[in-house]
């Protein structure tokens, strides 16, 4: 008989040689158990004793190994069985809901609350999403951007708060989501939230805000993934405050997709201490079905939603590119636990993609562009002499230079991080031309932009203009301002919150001014990297102009949805305009991004939206380099 006990994070087994067959000893050794020579016990330390002991006990039962457990082990096993029962109950409830056989009579009171108890009347698809979130207790909403995921969570939170089951919201996400959460709180619930932003600032001052009691708790706490990584222990203490029950929400949850990533670890460390949990993202599995692991571990800690055996099968099928098989395994485990509203469910007016405005470069632009293309071609011939890592870095840099040419040639005179090649080397006059560019001419694309903006403003339309380079953004802002337009700029350096210094407006203030009819701001110039998610422009703006673009298709799709969303786009079309230099990399970028978008549209409206590119890397630029210059990195 093997006696199993636990103390101080360690599992101990009193097991003699006669108690265990060699194959059993080998299995335990594989799990990390080591025999202590002094006591003769098999020992194993673990941060998750509950999971490990459940695995060991299940193995012993399967192979007929006699064993007994002490009181602590018995309590751990009972707690795990209860947790597994909760997951299975949620799975069954979610399945019944999706199968359309839920007894909706049990939700009539909640449905009445949705109709009468909120300032904002929820749309039909939002009501369904809220009901699903309520019946699964801890749920995921993977609805497309612009469908109103924040509205759904706020409605469920308020219902549970009025019933005395929750006290406060705790939202972690990118800083850009802070403003929308505060604004939506008022729009949905009808009152300004009492909130705290727990991100940045003085560390001691920030951490003092975690020490609250039930009478002093705020309606809502907002923090970033970066801050949670530093403050997770304080957040865990906050969640453990006596009598305070938190609804933990992970917004833009694709940011924690990386298994064992520092942001993911911080989120997982605090999730289990919340009363209820929810994850929100319109792009749930950016790279692979394995991206689902962290999302559902947040909802159901200890890996209970996707058990280890199913994870191994998903990984195996994914590695063999057996996508349908992997999807089948995933669907059986987490399909009932998430809800997704597809784009066509929203009832929005059409998105109109206008043919590109094809612009011919001015003479100096043409001279610079042709020289840069020629220089890159010459440099490519030497790549075989470099290491692969260096070649990849050089090619990324060259593609940035090429994109700068079609954005604002003046930028070629500034440095590019991790790229030191001189694409103007060999032409003694080129550097001087770049330095004096503003005095010689201005970009032909800028003239085309001013003409298009003038046409749209004459029709009374507000306009958002997208560009990817800081100096271009500043050029556009200054040129539009000189043209008499009310214009604001948002890029990485724009403060996110209302803590702006001096006269500098925060992003939230800029967006408020742009969306208002009282401030005279009719044009917003923005960078997709800083403004492509978590903001809404659709109530006052239905025209977007792409001055220049990157190969990042995910950012492109996010930017499209800024002007095509629920609550304003139902009865007016959204229009997209593209400026494109003839015979340049502009054509390749637009063609490639639109092709990827078409491929992904067939996927994004399925239950499992697996994207073919990473959200944060532009590997597509290397493929473009090979297309444009016929050189493959080997």
C-alpha positions in Angstrom: 0.0 0.0 0.0 1.4 3.3 -1.1 0.8 6.2 1.3 0.6 9.6 -0.4 0.9 12.9 1.6 1.5 16.5 0.9 3.2 19.3 2.9 4.7 22.7 2.0 4.4 22.3 -1.7 5.8 18.8 -1.9 4.2 15.4 -2.5 5.7 12.4 -0.7 5.0 8.7 -1.3 5.9 6.0 1.1 6.6 3.3 -1.4 8.8 0.2 -1.1 10.1 -1.7 -4.1 7.4 -4.3 -3.7 4.7 -1.7 -4.0 5.6 -0.5 -7.4 6.4 -2.3 -10.6 9.4 -1.0 -12.6 7.0 0.5 -15.2 5.2 2.5 -12.5 8.6 3.7 -11.1 9.5 4.9 -14.6 6.2 6.8 -15.0 6.7 8.5 -11.6 10.3 9.4 -12.6 9.0 10.8 -15.8 6.8 13.1 -13.8 9.7 14.2 -11.7 9.5 12.1 -8.6 12.9 11.3 -7.0 13.6 8.7 -4.3 15.1 10.3 -1.2 17.9 8.0 0.0 17.5 8.9 3.7 13.8 8.3 4.0 13.2 6.0 1.1 10.2 8.2 0.0 9.5 9.3 -3.5 9.4 13.2 -3.5 8.3 15.8 -5.9 7.8 19.6 -5.5 5.2 21.3 -7.6 3.6 24.7 -7.8 0.3 22.9 -8.8 0.0 20.0 -6.4 -3.7 19.6 -7.1 -3.1 18.9 -10.8 -0.2 16.6 -10.3 -1.8 14.5 -7.5 -4.9 14.1 -9.6 -2.8 12.8 -12.4 -0.9 10.4 -10.1 -4.1 9.0 -8.4 -5.8 8.5 -11.7 -2.8 6.6 -13.0 -2.7 4.4 -9.9 -6.4 3.6 -10.2 -6.1 2.8 -13.9 -3.2 0.4 -13.3 -4.5 -1.1 -10.1 -1.8 0.2 -7.7 -3.1 0.2 -4.1 -2.7 3.5 -2.4 -4.1 5.8 0.3 -4.0 9.6 0.7 -3.8 11.9 3.8 -6.3 14.5 4.7 -4.8 17.3 2.7 -4.5 15.2 -0.5 -8.1 14.2 0.0 -9.3 17.8 0.3 -7.3 18.7 -2.8 -8.8 15.9 -4.8 -12.3 16.8 -3.7 -11.7 20.5 -4.7 -10.5 19.4 -8.1 -13.6 17.1 -8.6 -15.8 20.0 -7.7 -14.0 22.3 -10.2 -14.2 19.6 -12.9 -18.0 19.3 -12.2 -18.3 23.1 -12.5 -16.6 23.1 -15.9 -18.7 20.2 -17.1 -21.9 21.9 -15.9 -20.9 25.0 -17.8 -20.1 23.0 -20.9 -23.5 21.3 -20.8 -25.3 24.6 -20.2 -23.4 26.2 -23.1 -24.1 23.3 -25.4 -27.8 23.4 -24.6 -27.8 27.1 -25.2 -26.0 26.8 -28.6 -28.3 23.9 -29.6 -31.3 26.2 -28.9 -32.8 23.9 -26.3 -32.2 26.1 -23.2 -35.2 26.6 -21.0 -35.4 30.4 -21.6 -38.1 30.6 -18.9 -35.3 30.5 -16.3 -33.8 33.6 -17.9 -37.0 35.6 -18.3 -36.1 37.9 -15.3 -32.7 38.6 -16.9 -34.2 39.2 -20.3 -36.7 41.7 -18.6 -33.7 43.4 -17.0 -32.0 43.8 -20.3 -35.1 45.4 -21.7 -35.8 47.8 -18.8 -32.9 48.0 -16.4 -30.2 49.5 -18.6 -29.8 52.9 -20.2 -28.8 51.3 -23.5 -31.1 48.8 -25.1 -29.1 45.7 -26.2 -29.4 44.4 -29.7 -30.7 40.9 -30.3 -27.2 39.4 -30.9 -25.9 41.1 -27.7 -28.8 39.7 -25.6 -27.9 36.2 -26.8 -24.2 36.8 -26.0 -25.2 38.1 -22.5 -27.4 35.1 -21.9 -24.6 32.7 -22.9 -22.1 34.5 -20.6 -24.6 34.2 -17.7 -25.3 30.6 -18.1 -21.6 29.5 -18.5 -20.6 31.7 -15.5 -17.0 32.1 -16.8 -17.2 32.6 -20.6 -15.4 33.8 -23.7 -16.9 36.3 -26.2 -15.1 36.0 -29.5 -17.4 38.3 -31.4 -16.0 40.3 -34.3 -14.8 43.9 -33.5 -17.6 46.4 -33.4 -20.2 43.9 -32.2 -20.5 45.4 -28.6 -18.6 42.9 -26.4 -18.0 45.6 -23.8 -21.8 46.3 -23.7 -22.5 42.6 -23.1 -20.1 42.3 -20.2 -21.3 45.5 -18.5 -24.9 44.2 -18.8 -24.1 40.9 -17.2 -21.9 42.6 -14.5 -24.7 45.0 -13.5 -27.2 42.2 -13.3 -25.0 40.2 -11.0 -24.1 43.2 -9.0 -27.8 44.0 -8.4 -28.3 40.4 -7.2 -25.4 40.8 -4.7 -23.1 38.3 -6.5 -20.4 40.8 -7.6 -19.0 44.1 -6.3 -16.5 45.4 -8.9 -15.1 45.0 -12.4 -11.4 44.5 -12.9 -10.3 44.9 -16.5 -6.9 44.2 -17.9 -6.1 45.1 -21.5 -4.1 47.5 -23.7 -4.1 51.1 -22.4 -6.2 52.2 -25.4 -9.2 50.3 -24.0 -9.4 52.3 -20.7 -11.3 55.2 -22.3 -13.9 53.1 -24.1 -14.6 51.1 -20.9 -15.3 54.3 -18.9 -17.4 55.7 -21.7 -19.4 52.5 -22.3 -20.0 52.1 -18.5 -21.9 55.4 -18.6 -23.6 54.7 -21.9 -24.8 51.2 -20.9 -25.5 51.7 -17.2 -26.5 55.3 -17.1 -24.1 56.6 -14.5 -20.5 57.7 -14.4 -18.2 54.9 -13.0 -16.2 55.3 -9.8 -12.9 54.0 -11.2 -9.2 53.6 -10.7 -6.6 53.3 -13.4 -3.9 51.1 -12.1 -1.2 51.6 -14.7 2.0 53.5 -14.7 2.7 56.5 -12.5 4.3 56.3 -9.1 4.6 52.7 -8.0 3.9 53.3 -4.3 0.9 55.5 -5.0 -0.5 53.0 -7.4 0.0 50.0 -5.1 -1.7 51.8 -2.2 -4.9 51.7 -4.3 -5.0 47.9 -4.1 -5.8 48.1 -0.3 -9.5 48.5 -0.2 -12.5 47.1 1.7 -16.0 46.5 0.5 -17.2 50.0 1.4 -14.3 51.6 -0.4 -14.2 49.5 -3.5 -14.6 51.2 -6.9 -17.0 50.2 -9.6 -14.2 49.5 -12.0 -10.4 49.0 -12.0 -8.4 49.3 -15.2 -4.9 48.1 -15.7 -2.5 47.2 -18.5 -0.8 43.9 -19.2 2.6 45.5 -18.5 1.4 46.8 -15.1 -0.2 43.5 -14.1 3.0 41.8 -14.9 4.6 43.9 -12.2 1.7 44.1 -9.7 0.1 40.6 -9.9 0.8 39.9 -6.2 -1.0 43.1 -5.2 -3.9 42.3 -7.5 -4.1 38.8 -6.0 -4.3 40.5 -2.6 -7.0 42.8 -3.9 -9.1 39.9 -5.1 -8.7 38.2 -1.7 -10.1 41.2 0.2 -12.8 40.0 2.6 -16.3 40.3 1.1 -15.2 41.9 -2.2 -16.1 39.9 -5.3 -14.5 40.8 -8.6 -15.4 40.2 -12.2 -12.1 39.7 -13.9 -12.2 40.7 -17.6 -9.3 40.2 -20.0 -9.9 42.6 -23.0 -8.1 42.0 -26.3 -7.2 38.7 -24.9 -5.1 37.7 -27.9 -2.3 39.5 -26.2 -1.9 36.6 -23.8 -1.8 33.8 -26.4 1.9 32.9 -25.8 2.1 29.9 -23.4 4.5 30.7 -20.6 4.7 34.4 -21.7 5.2 36.9 -18.9 1.9 38.7 -19.6 0.0 35.4 -19.7 1.6 34.2 -16.5 0.6 37.3 -14.7 -3.0 37.0 -15.9 -3.2 33.3 -15.0 -1.7 34.0 -11.5 -4.6 36.3 -10.5 -7.5 34.8 -12.5 -8.2 32.0 -10.0 -8.8 34.5 -7.2 -11.6 36.3 -9.0 -15.3 35.5 -8.4 -16.1 35.4 -12.1 -13.9 35.6 -15.2 -14.4 36.6 -18.9 -12.1 36.9 -21.9 -12.8 39.1 -24.9 -11.2 39.2 -28.3 -12.4 39.2 -31.9 -9.2 37.4 -32.9 -9.0 34.5 -30.5 -6.4 32.2 -32.2 -4.0 34.5 -34.1 -1.6 31.7 -35.0 -2.8 28.3 -34.0 -5.5 26.4 -32.1 -3.0 26.1 -29.2 -3.6 29.9 -28.6 -6.8 28.7 -27.0 -4.9 27.1 -24.1 -4.2 30.3 -22.1 -7.6 31.9 -22.8 -9.5 29.0 -21.3 -7.0 28.5 -18.5 -8.0 32.0 -17.4 -11.6 31.1 -17.4 -11.2 27.7 -15.8 -7.8 27.5 -14.0 -5.7 24.4 -13.7 -6.3 23.4 -17.3 -9.7 22.0 -16.6 -11.5 23.3 -19.8 -8.9 21.7 -22.1 -7.4 18.7 -20.3 -3.8 17.6 -20.9 -4.8 14.7 -23.2 -6.8 17.0 -25.5 -3.9 19.5 -25.6 -1.5 16.9 -26.8 -3.9 15.8 -29.5 -4.4 19.4 -30.6 -0.6 20.0 -30.7 -0.1 16.8 -32.6 -2.7 17.5 -35.2 -1.6 21.1 -35.5 2.1 20.1 -36.0 0.9 17.8 -38.9 -1.2 20.6 -40.3 -4.3 18.5 -39.8 -6.4 21.6 -39.1 -9.9 20.0 -39.3 -8.9 17.3 -36.9 -7.4 19.8 -34.4 -10.6 21.9 -34.7 -12.7 18.9 -33.9 -10.8 18.2 -30.7 -11.0 21.8 -29.7 -14.7 22.1 -30.5 -15.5 19.1 -28.3 -13.8 20.8 -25.3 -14.4 24.5 -25.5 -17.0 24.9 -28.2 -19.9 25.3 -25.7 -17.9 27.7 -23.5 -17.6 30.7 -25.9 -19.9 32.8 -28.0 -19.2 34.5 -31.3 -21.2 37.0 -33.3 -20.1 37.0 -36.9 -19.9 40.1 -39.1 -23.0 39.2 -41.1 -25.0 38.9 -37.8 -24.6 42.6 -37.0 -27.0 43.9 -39.7 -24.6 46.7 -40.7 -24.6 48.6 -43.9 -22.1 47.7 -46.6 -18.4 48.4 -46.6 -17.4 50.1 -49.8 -13.8 49.7 -51.0 -13.1 52.3 -53.6 -10.6 51.6 -56.4 -7.2 53.0 -55.5 -6.4 56.6 -56.4 -3.4 55.9 -58.6 -0.8 58.7 -58.3 2.3 59.2 -60.4 5.4 60.3 -58.4 6.9 63.7 -58.9 10.3 63.8 -60.6 12.5 63.9 -57.5 10.4 61.2 -55.8 10.9 59.0 -58.8 14.6 59.7 -58.9 14.9 58.7 -55.2 12.7 55.7 -55.4 14.5 54.3 -58.5 17.9 54.8 -56.8 16.8 53.0 -53.7 15.3 50.1 -55.6 18.6 49.8 -57.6 20.7 50.0 -54.5 18.6 47.3 -52.7 19.0 45.1 -55.8 22.7 45.5 -55.7 22.9 44.8 -51.9 20.8 41.7 -52.3 23.5 40.1 -54.4 25.8 40.1 -51.4 23.3 38.5 -49.0 24.8 35.0 -49.6 28.0 36.2 -47.8 26.0 37.0 -44.6 24.5 35.0 -41.8 20.8 34.2 -42.0 19.9 36.3 -39.0 21.8 39.3 -40.5 20.1 38.8 -43.9 16.7 38.8 -42.3 17.5 42.0 -40.4 18.9 43.7 -43.5 15.9 42.8 -45.6 13.4 44.1 -43.0 15.4 47.3 -43.0 15.4 47.6 -46.8 11.6 47.1 -46.9 11.1 49.9 -44.4 13.3 52.1 -46.6 11.2 51.2 -49.6 8.0 51.9 -47.7 9.4 55.3 -46.6 10.0 56.2 -50.2 6.3 55.9 -51.0 5.3 57.7 -47.8 7.7 60.7 -47.4 11.1 60.6 -49.1 12.6 63.0 -46.5 12.6 60.1 -44.0 15.4 58.4 -45.8 17.7 60.8 -44.1 16.8 59.4 -40.6 18.1 56.3 -38.9 16.1 53.0 -38.8 16.5 50.8 -35.7 18.8 47.8 -36.2 19.5 48.7 -39.8 22.7 50.5 -40.8 23.0 50.0 -44.6 23.1 53.2 -46.6 20.7 52.7 -49.5 21.9 55.9 -51.0 25.6 54.9 -51.1 27.2 55.2 -54.6 25.1 58.3 -55.6 26.9 61.3 -54.1 24.0 63.7 -54.9 21.2 61.5 -53.5 21.8 62.3 -49.9 21.9 66.0 -50.6 18.6 65.7 -52.5 17.0 63.9 -49.6 18.2 66.5 -47.1 16.8 69.3 -49.3 13.7 67.5 -50.4 11.1 69.8 -48.7 12.7 72.8 -50.5 12.5 71.0 -53.9 9.0 69.6 -54.1 6.3 68.0 -52.0 4.9 64.4 -52.4 2.5 64.0 -55.2 0.5 61.7 -53.0 0.1 64.6 -50.5 -1.6 66.7 -53.2 -3.9 63.8 -54.0 -4.8 63.5 -50.3 -5.6 67.2 -50.0 -7.8 67.0 -53.0 -9.7 63.9 -51.7 -10.1 65.4 -48.2 -11.4 68.6 -49.8 -14.0 66.7 -51.8 -15.2 64.7 -48.8 -15.3 67.8 -46.5 -17.3 69.6 -49.2 -19.8 66.8 -48.8 -19.8 67.3 -45.0 -17.9 64.1 -44.3 -15.4 63.6 -41.4 -12.3 61.7 -42.4 -9.8 59.5 -40.7 -6.4 59.2 -42.4 -4.1 56.2 -41.7 -0.3 56.3 -42.0 2.5 54.2 -40.4 5.3 56.7 -40.0 5.6 59.5 -37.5 7.2 62.0 -39.8 4.5 61.4 -42.4 1.8 61.8 -39.8 3.2 65.1 -38.7 3.5 66.2 -42.4 -0.1 65.3 -43.0 -1.3 67.1 -39.9 0.7 70.3 -40.7 -0.4 70.3 -44.4 -4.0 69.8 -43.5 -3.9 72.5 -40.9 -2.3 74.9 -43.4 -5.2 74.1 -45.7 -7.6 75.3 -43.1 -8.9 72.0 -41.8 -9.5 71.2 -38.1 -7.2 68.3 -37.6 -5.9 66.2 -34.7 -3.1 63.6 -34.6 -2.9 60.3 -32.7 0.3 58.2 -32.7 2.4 56.4 -30.2 3.6 59.5 -28.3 0.1 60.8 -27.8 -0.8 60.4 -24.1 -3.4 57.7 -23.6 -5.2 59.1 -20.5 -6.3 62.4 -19.3 -3.0 62.9 -17.6 -1.6 64.9 -20.5 1.2 67.4 -19.7 0.8 71.1 -20.7 -1.4 71.6 -23.7 -1.0 68.1 -25.2 -4.3 66.3 -25.5 -4.8 62.7 -24.6 -6.0 60.1 -27.1 -9.3 60.0 -25.4 -9.7 63.8 -25.6 -8.7 63.8 -29.3 -11.3 61.1 -30.1 -14.0 63.0 -28.2 -13.2 66.2 -30.1 -13.2 64.4 -33.4 -16.5 62.6 -32.7 -18.1 65.9 -31.5 -19.8 68.4 -33.7 -18.7 71.3 -31.4 -14.9 71.4 -31.6 -14.4 71.9 -35.4 -12.2 68.8 -35.7 -13.1 67.2 -39.0 -9.9 65.2 -39.8 -8.1 62.6 -37.7 -4.6 61.6 -38.7 -3.6 58.3 -36.9 -1.2 55.4 -36.8 -2.8 52.0 -37.0 -0.3 50.6 -34.4 -1.6 53.2 -31.8 -5.2 53.5 -32.9 -6.4 50.4 -34.7 -8.2 48.7 -31.8 -10.4 49.7 -28.8 -11.6 52.9 -30.3 -14.9 53.8 -32.1 -15.2 56.5 -34.7 -18.2 55.2 -36.5 -20.9 57.5 -35.1 -19.6 60.6 -36.9 -17.1 59.2 -39.4 -17.7 56.8 -42.3 -14.7 57.6 -44.6 -11.1 56.3 -44.1 -8.1 57.1 -46.3 -5.0 55.0 -46.3 -2.1 57.2 -47.2 0.4 54.4 -46.8 0.2 50.9 -45.5 2.2 48.1 -43.9 2.0 44.4 -44.5 0.3 43.8 -41.1 -3.1 42.4 -42.2 -4.4 42.1 -38.6 -3.8 45.9 -38.0 -5.5 46.6 -41.3 -8.6 44.6 -40.4 -8.7 46.3 -37.0 -8.5 49.7 -38.6 -11.4 48.9 -41.0 -13.7 48.3 -38.0 -13.0 51.7 -36.5 -15.7 53.2 -38.8 -17.9 50.1 -39.2 -19.4 49.1 -35.9 -22.7 48.5 -34.1 -24.5 51.7 -33.0 -23.9 53.9 -36.0 -23.1 51.8 -39.1 -26.5 50.1 -39.5 -27.9 52.7 -41.9 -24.8 54.3 -43.5 -22.1 52.7 -45.7 -18.5 52.8 -44.6 -16.1 54.0 -47.3 -12.4 53.1 -47.7 -10.0 55.1 -50.0 -6.5 54.1 -50.9 -3.7 56.3 -52.3 -1.2 54.4 -54.4 1.9 55.4 -56.2 1.9 53.7 -59.7 4.6 51.1 -60.2 5.8 51.0 -56.6 5.7 48.8 -53.5 2.3 50.5 -52.7 0.7 48.2 -55.3 2.2 45.0 -53.7 1.2 46.0 -50.2 -2.4 46.8 -51.0 -2.8 43.7 -53.2 -1.2 41.4 -50.6 -3.2 42.8 -47.6 -6.5 42.6 -49.5 -5.8 39.1 -50.7 -5.0 38.1 -47.1 -8.2 39.8 -45.9 -10.3 37.9 -48.4 -8.7 34.6 -47.3 -9.3 35.4 -43.7 -12.9 36.6 -44.2 -13.8 33.0 -44.9 -12.1 32.0 -41.7 -13.1 34.8 -39.3 -16.8 33.9 -39.7 -16.2 30.4 -38.6 -16.2 29.4 -34.9 -12.4 29.1 -35.0 -10.7 32.1 -36.5 -7.2 30.9 -37.1 -5.2 33.7 -38.7 -2.2 32.9 -40.9 0.0 35.7 -39.6 1.2 36.8 -36.2 -0.5 39.9 -34.6 2.9 41.5 -33.8 5.4 40.5 -36.5 5.5 41.5 -40.1 7.0 38.3 -41.6 5.0 39.1 -44.6 7.6 41.7 -45.4 10.2 39.0 -46.0 7.9 37.2 -48.5 7.3 40.6 -50.2 11.1 41.1 -50.5 11.4 37.8 -52.3 8.6 38.7 -54.7 10.0 42.1 -55.4 13.7 41.3 -55.6 13.7 37.6 -56.4 16.1 36.7 -53.6 15.3 34.0 -51.1 17.0 33.8 -47.7 18.7 30.5 -47.3 
